[in-house]
Amino acid sequence: MDEDYTQLIETCDKLVGQIEIHAPNRKIILNERELLKKLVKDNAQCPKCFSNEQLKVIGIEKSEQGWSSNKYKCRKCNITFVWNTPNNPWDMIPYAENVVLELEKKIEVENMDSKQHTIDSLNQMKANLGKLKPVVDASILDFANLEQRDKEMAEMVHKFKKHLLKRR
């Protein structure tokens, strides 16, 4: 075999090796993101009949704060409404931080009877937020790295294709 052909075969093998390494890593990261999306569950209730039995998710809407929330239709009352909590962990973190701030303000002005209950709720929310935040931050970083690697892989394939077309 001539040297150009040998070099072409080596380049093909390297490219295939890079793709074989990238594909499973990509699949793992995307699967982890899908699992994170399913982590946040709404306990939505119809504002009219206060039931959650006949609700159907019909879309997603953004709030003023930029959080994505589910839009529902109550089949019993035949109304549509947007549930006011985020439907994903990326938006849930700033939402929970906002709720924590509101609870802290509420503790300052509340009477002694329900103050302990609010403090317990606040501590629970802070604990849950402490668990969720590192997982979501890691997911954001992994996804950013994946997007960067996807760009690199697309560029490699494009350069290789361009090289092959020149050789015609």
ZIRA-V882490 format. One record per run of one state. SS is the DSSP state (~ for helix, > for strand, _ for the rest). FROM is the first residue (numbers start at 1). LEN is the number of residues. If there is no record, write none. Layout:
# ZIRA-V882490
ss,from,len
SS,FROM,LEN
SS,FROM,LEN
This chain:
# ZIRA-V882490
ss,from,len
_,1,2
~,3,37
_,40,15
>,55,8
_,63,5
>,68,7
_,75,4
>,79,4
_,83,6
~,89,21
_,110,2
~,112,56
_,168,1
